[in-house]
Amino acid sequence: MIVIDSASPVPPFEQLRAQLARRIQDGALAVGARLPTIRHLAADLGLAANTVGRAYRELEEAGLIETRGRAGSFVSAAGREGRERARRAAAEYAALIAGVGIGIDEAIRIVQAALASATAAPASPPEPA
């Protein structure tokens, strides 16, 4: 169940995006599940359609959902694949860290710095094909 807290300092689109992302990531919304239409969900939650639309766009950009034109929006398998790639990369990183003798606290600081850098930097345009 999606709950939007109007008293929260977190914008409604972000509350919706975060709750849907969490439900997708924990499997409560299965791959292939059809999401409500933007207008229907907006009406159910008492939000503007643009607010729900923004949440859906951000979920799509993250690879968690895909929109199939008039057929609607669905939970994407790409989100699951992305998490699996991240898990494999983390295992490889852990093996590298153990191999070079870096401690856990420093390894975590390295990851935090890399994540901060990745989220602060503007996305680079795709390379021409």
C-alpha positions in Angstrom: 0.0 0.0 0.0 1.4 3.4 -1.0 1.0 6.2 1.6 1.8 9.8 0.8 2.5 12.0 3.9 1.5 15.5 3.0 3.3 16.8 6.1 6.6 15.3 5.1 9.4 17.5 3.8 10.0 14.8 1.1 8.2 15.8 -2.1 5.2 13.5 -3.0 6.8 12.3 -6.2 9.9 11.1 -4.3 7.8 9.4 -1.6 5.9 7.6 -4.4 9.1 6.7 -6.3 10.9 5.4 -3.2 7.9 3.3 -2.1 7.5 1.8 -5.5 11.2 1.2 -5.9 11.3 -0.5 -2.5 8.3 -2.8 -3.4 10.0 -3.7 -6.7 13.4 -4.4 -5.1 11.9 -6.5 -2.3 9.8 -8.5 -4.8 6.4 -7.3 -3.6 5.9 -6.1 -7.2 7.1 -9.0 -9.4 8.8 -8.6 -12.7 6.1 -8.1 -15.4 3.5 -6.8 -13.0 1.4 -4.0 -14.5 1.4 -0.8 -12.6 -1.8 1.4 -12.4 -2.1 4.1 -15.0 -0.8 7.5 -14.0 -4.2 9.0 -13.9 -5.7 6.1 -11.9 -2.9 6.1 -9.3 -3.0 9.9 -9.1 -6.7 9.8 -8.4 -6.3 7.0 -5.8 -3.5 8.9 -3.9 -5.0 12.4 -4.3 -2.0 13.6 -6.3 -1.6 15.5 -9.6 -1.0 13.3 -12.6 2.3 15.1 -13.3 3.5 14.1 -9.8 2.8 10.4 -10.5 4.2 10.8 -14.0 7.5 12.2 -12.6 7.8 9.2 -10.2 7.2 6.8 -13.1 9.8 8.6 -15.3 12.4 8.3 -12.6 11.6 4.7 -12.0 11.9 4.1 -15.8 15.3 6.0 -15.9 16.5 3.7 -13.1 15.5 0.6 -15.1 12.9 -0.5 -12.5 9.9 -0.1 -14.8 9.3 0.1 -18.5 6.5 1.8 -20.4 5.0 0.0 -23.3 3.0 2.7 -24.9 -0.8 2.3 -24.5 -0.3 -1.1 -22.9 0.9 0.7 -19.7 3.9 0.5 -17.3 5.3 -2.7 -16.0 8.0 -3.8 -13.6 11.1 -4.4 -15.6 13.5 -7.4 -15.4 16.3 -4.9 -15.9 16.1 -3.7 -12.3 16.7 -7.3 -11.1 19.6 -7.7 -13.5 21.1 -4.4 -12.3 21.0 -5.6 -8.7 22.7 -8.8 -9.7 25.4 -7.0 -11.6 25.9 -4.8 -8.5 26.1 -7.8 -6.3 28.8 -9.4 -8.5 30.8 -6.2 -8.7 30.6 -5.9 -4.9 31.9 -9.5 -4.5 34.8 -8.7 -6.9 35.6 -5.5 -5.0 35.6 -7.4 -1.7 38.0 -10.0 -3.1 40.3 -7.2 -4.4 40.2 -5.3 -1.1 41.1 -8.5 0.8 43.9 -9.3 -1.7 45.6 -5.9 -1.2 45.1 -5.8 2.5 42.8 -2.7 2.8 40.6 -2.7 6.0 36.8 -2.8 5.9 36.4 0.8 7.2 38.7 2.2 4.5 37.1 0.0 1.8 33.7 1.4 2.8 35.0 5.0 2.7 36.4 4.3 -0.8 32.9 3.1 -1.9 31.2 6.1 -0.3 33.5 8.5 -2.0 33.0 6.8 -5.4 29.2 6.8 -4.9 29.3 10.5 -3.9 31.4 11.3 -6.9 29.1 9.3 -9.3 25.9 11.0 -8.0 27.4 14.5 -8.0 28.9 14.4 -11.5 26.6 15.2 -14.4 25.8 12.2 -16.5 28.1 12.0 -19.5 26.5 11.8 -22.9 26.6 8.4 -24.6 29.5 7.8 -27.0 28.6 8.0 -30.7 28.2 4.6 -32.3 
